[in-house]
Amino acid sequence: MGRRRVGHGLPEVVIDGEDVITHQGFSQPFGGSFGWDILPTPHKMIVQCRRHAMALAPSPAHTPPALEPAPLQLPEDLRLTPEQFEQVCQANPEAVLELAANGRVLHMTPAGSETSNRNSRLSMRLLLWADQRGGWMVFDSSGGFLLPDGSVLSPDASLVREERWRALTAAERRGFAPLCPDLVVELASPSNDGLQNSNALRHKMDLYQANGARLGWLLLPQERAVEIWREGQQGRAERLENATRLDGGELAEGLGLDLEELWAV
C-alpha cells in the first residue's frame, strides 16, 4: 500500500514518473502498488509516480494575482549614507537610483529602447576587447560605484583594471565597489529636455574626473559628437564633431570603438 500526502492551495499539478513522498500536509493510505510524491514550488506542485506522466493546467481561480510594484516615494530633503542607500536599492530592485555626495537620492528614468540597444552594443564591444586583451573588468549600466566623495554613480559602461578589482574584498565586490572606474562612458538619450540631459551628464563626467577617472567619454548620438574628459584636465573636455571612431589611447591600448555602429541604431 502506498501513501499520499496532500498539499493545499497549489495551482498546478505535474506527474513525471518518480517514487518519492515529501510534502507538508498529512499522510493517508492510497491504493496501488506505487508511491506518490507531491513537491511544492511557488506556482505549482509536482506529483511524482513510477509509471506515467501528465500535466494538468492550473485553474484560473487559483492563479495568484500579479503584484504591481508600488512607486518609490522619497522626501526631497532625505539624506542617506552609502550603507543606507544600498539597503534602499536592495528593497527597490526595479528602481534606477544614484546617490549624490551630499546623500540626496537621485531617481533616474529607465532608458528607452533605442538607448538600451546602444548601451548593449557599447558594453559588448568593451567586453570583446577586454577578453582579448586581458587585465580589465567591464561593467554595464546596472553597476554602481561608491566614489571617494561618497556618491554612488552608475556609468552606462566602464572599465576597471583587474588588479584594482582583485584588491577589493569579497564583500566590497558584492556591494557598490568603493572605487572610481579607470574609464567611464555615458550615453546621452533623446529627450524633450536634451540640453538639460546633456548638462546633467557633463556634471557627472566632472564628478568622475574629480574622483579619479583617467578617461571619460560622453557620447551624444543626436549630435554625432563625443566629449572626452582626460586625467589632469579638470573641468575641461575635448569635443569631437561628426566623430566616427574612438580609441583608448595609452590607457586602453588597442581599444577602438566604431561610433558609426552606435549612431546607426
N, C-alpha and C positions, 0 to 999 in steps of 0.2 A: 504493500500500500504506500503510495506517495504522500507528499504533504503539499499544502498550498498556503502561501502567505498573501494576504490581501492588502494592497495599498489603497489610499484614499485620495480623490481629487486630482488624479493624474490624467491628462487629456489624450494620451496616445498609447497604444499597445503594439509591441513588435515581438513576434515569435521567431526565434532564429536558430534553435537546434542545439542547445547545451543542456546540462543537467546539474545546476547548482541552485540552492534555495537560500537567498539572502534578501530580506526586506523588512523594514519596520512594519509592524502590524501584528496579526495573530496567525497561528498555525491551526490547521484543521485537516482531518483526513480527506484525501482526494483520490477518487478511483482511478485505476490504471496502473501500468507497470513502469511508469517513468515519472520523474520528478519535474516540478515546475519552479522556475525562478523568476520573481518579479523584482527588477532592479530599477530604482528611481533615478531619474535625471531631472533637471529643471523643467523640461517641457514634455516629457514622455515617460512611460515606464516600459521596461524591456522584460518580456516574458520569454524565458528560455525553456525549451524542451528537447528531447532527444531525437525526435523523428521527423518533424516537418517545420516549415517556416511560413509565416504570413504576416502582413502588416494591416492594421486597422487604422483608418484615418481618424484624426481627432474630432471629437464632437464640437461643433461651433459653440455650444453652450458652455463648454469647459475651457475654451481658448482664453487665456488671460489677456485683458485689455492692454494695448500698448501704452507705455508711460511716457508722456512728453516731458522733457527736462524743463524745470522752472527757469525763467530768465534770471541771470545773475544781477542782483541789485546791490550796489556798493555806495556808501555815502561819499560825497565829494571830498570831505575832509578826513577820510580814513587814511591812516598811515600804517604800513606793515613793515616788519623786519623781513629779511630774506627767508628766514625759517617759517614765519607765519605765512608768507606768500606761497611757499612751496605747499603748505597744507591747504591753502585755498585752491591751488591748481589741482591737487590730488582730489579734492572734493568736488571740483567742477571740470572734469576732463574734457567736456565739449567746448569750454570757453577758451578763447585765444587771448592770453593775458601777457603783459610785461610789467616790470616794476621799475619805477624811476628811482634815482639815487636818494630822493627825499622820502621814499616809502610810499608814494602815491601809486595806486594800481591803474595801469593803462589797459583799457579794454579795446581790443582790436577786432575788426570785422574779418570774417573768412575771405580768402582770396576768391575772385571769380574764376570761372573755368579756364579762360584764356591765360590768365596769370599762373594758375596752377599748372597748366601744361608747360609753360616756360620754366617754372620752378623745377619741375620734374626733369626736363631736358638739361637744365643747368646742373643739377645735382648729379645726374647720370654722367655728364662729361667730366666733372671733377672726380667722380669715383673711378671712372675708367683710367684717367691719368694717374690717380693715386695708387691704384692697384698695380699698374705697370711700373711706376717709379719707385714705390715703396717709401716708408718713413713718414707717411702722412695719414691723418684721420680726417674723414669727411663727415660733415653734419648737415642735415636739411633744416627746413624752416620750423620743424616741431621741437627742436632742441634749444633750451635756454642756457645761458651762461651767466654766472654770478661774477660781475666785473669788479675790479678793485674799488670803485667808488660806491659799491653796494647796490647798484642797479642790476636787474636781471633782464637781459635783452636776447632776442632770438633773431639772428640774421636769416635771410632767406637761404643762404648757403654759406658754408665756412670751412676753412682748413686749419687744422692744428697739427703741429709737429708731433710725431708719435712719442718722442721721448718726454715731451711735456705731459701728454695724456697718461703715459705709463707711470709718471711720477705721482699721480694722484692716488689717493686711497680708493678702495672699492666703494666705500660709502660716498665719496666725492663724485665718483664716476656715475653712480646711480642717481644722484640728485642733479642740481644745476652745477655743472663743473665750475669751480672757482678760478677761472682764468678768462682772458680775452683771446679769441682766436687770432692766429697769425694773419690770415686773410679772411676778410668778410665781404659778402656780396649782398646788396639789397636791390630788389627789382621793383620799380615803380609800376603801379597798376592803373589802368584807365579809370577815371572818376570825374564827376562833375566839378570837384574841387581839386583839379590836377595840380595847380600851383601850390596849394596848401599841402597836398600829399607829398610833393617833391621837397618842399621846405622841411617837412617833418622828417623825411628820410635823410636830408642833409644834416639835420641836427643829430640824428642817430649816428651818421658817419663821423661827425665831430666827436661824439662820445666814444665810439670805438677807437678812434685815433688817440684820444686823450687817455684811454685806458690800456694802451699798449699794442693795438693792432698795427702790424707792419705794412699792410697794404689793404686798401678798400676800394671796391668797385660799386658805383651806383649806376645801374642800368636803366635807361629811360627809353623804352621801346617806342612810345608815341612820337618821340623826337629823333629816334635813331641815334641817340647820343649816349656817351658814357662820361662820368665824372670819376676821377681817380684821386684817392687820398693816399699819400705816401708817408711813411715814417719820417719824422723830423720836420714835417711841413704843416705844423698845427694850424687848423682853421683855413687851410688853403687847399684847393682842388684843381687839378688839370682837367679841362673839358675837351673831349674829342667829338667833333661833329661828324655825322654820317659815318660813324665807326662801323667797321666790318669785322674786326678781329682784336682780341686782347691777348697779351701774353703775361706770364707770371714773373718775368724778369729774373733778377738774381735770387729772389725769394723762392720762387717755384719754377726752377729751370725746366724747360720743355713743356710747360703748361700753355696750351693755346686754346682760346675759346672762339669758336666761329659764331659771331654775332648775327650773321645773316640768317642762320638757323633759328635763332630766337626771335628776330624781328618778323620772320615769315609766319609765325604761328597765327 
